[in-house]
Amino acid sequence: MTEQQYRIRMHTPIGDREGTLYAQISGRTITGYLNLLNHTELFGGVIDSLGNCRISGKLVTLIKAVPFTASGEILPKKLRLSLTADQNRHFQITGFPAEETEDAV
């Protein structure tokens, strides 16, 4: 099992939102939690040997909980996801390992 924590940034029309993503990878299964918008929620999905993944979970906003799906890549040195949420709203999430600075990526 591989474990990794990332500092992430979700790019939105009203500005970037920062948070963390913690991932556990075991074979083709990925699970973890997403700490974003002042809430921490579990997610799960699948990942291949190259880091390509598809995950799902929920985002909790000030108003409601919104289911999401995201696809992209989770690699040891970077994370890039395209997230689709409520009513086909699309957001990009980028990240890097929590122990590194953003400039190192």
C-alpha positions in Angstrom: 0.0 0.0 0.0 1.2 3.5 -0.9 0.2 6.6 1.0 0.6 10.2 -0.1 -0.6 13.6 1.0 -0.9 16.5 -1.4 -1.4 20.2 -1.1 -4.1 21.0 -3.6 -5.6 24.0 -5.3 -9.1 23.9 -6.9 -9.4 26.6 -9.6 -12.9 28.2 -9.6 -14.4 31.2 -11.3 -14.4 33.1 -8.0 -10.8 32.3 -7.2 -8.6 29.4 -6.1 -9.5 27.2 -3.1 -6.7 25.5 -1.3 -6.9 22.2 0.6 -5.3 18.8 1.0 -5.9 15.4 -0.5 -4.7 12.2 1.2 -4.6 9.1 -0.9 -4.0 5.4 -0.2 -3.3 3.2 -3.2 -3.6 -0.6 -3.0 -3.3 -2.4 -6.3 -5.9 -0.7 -8.6 -7.9 0.8 -5.7 -7.5 4.3 -4.4 -9.2 5.7 -1.3 -8.7 8.7 0.9 -10.1 12.0 1.9 -10.4 15.4 0.4 -10.1 18.4 2.7 -11.5 21.3 0.8 -13.9 24.2 1.5 -13.5 23.7 5.2 -14.8 20.1 5.1 -13.2 16.7 5.0 -14.9 14.0 2.9 -14.0 10.5 1.9 -13.5 9.5 -1.7 -12.8 6.2 -3.6 -12.1 5.0 -7.1 -9.7 3.2 -9.3 -6.1 3.9 -10.5 -3.8 2.2 -13.0 -0.1 1.6 -12.8 0.6 4.9 -14.6 -1.3 7.0 -12.1 -4.4 7.6 -14.3 -7.4 7.6 -12.0 -11.1 8.1 -11.6 -12.5 8.9 -8.2 -15.9 9.9 -6.8 -17.1 11.4 -3.5 -18.8 14.6 -2.4 -17.9 18.2 -1.8 -19.6 20.1 1.0 -20.2 23.8 0.4 -21.8 26.3 2.8 -25.2 25.5 1.2 -25.2 21.8 0.3 -23.3 18.5 -0.3 -22.5 18.0 -4.0 -21.5 14.6 -5.5 -18.5 14.7 -7.8 -16.5 12.5 -10.1 -12.9 13.4 -11.1 -10.4 11.9 -13.5 -6.8 12.6 -14.1 -3.5 11.6 -12.7 -2.1 11.1 -9.3 1.7 10.7 -9.4 4.3 10.7 -6.7 5.4 14.3 -7.5 2.1 15.8 -8.8 -1.6 15.6 -9.0 -3.9 16.8 -11.8 -7.6 16.2 -11.7 -10.6 17.4 -13.8 -13.6 17.4 -11.4 -17.2 17.4 -12.5 -19.8 18.4 -9.8 -23.4 19.6 -9.5 -25.1 20.3 -12.8 -22.0 19.5 -14.9 -19.8 22.2 -13.3 -16.2 21.6 -14.1 -13.1 22.5 -12.0 -9.4 21.8 -12.3 -7.5 20.6 -9.3 -3.7 20.7 -9.2 -1.4 19.6 -6.4 2.0 18.5 -5.2 3.3 16.4 -2.2 2.6 18.1 1.1 6.3 17.9 2.1 7.5 19.8 -0.9 7.1 23.4 -2.0 5.1 24.4 -5.1 8.2 25.6 -6.8 9.8 22.2 -6.6 7.2 20.7 -9.0 
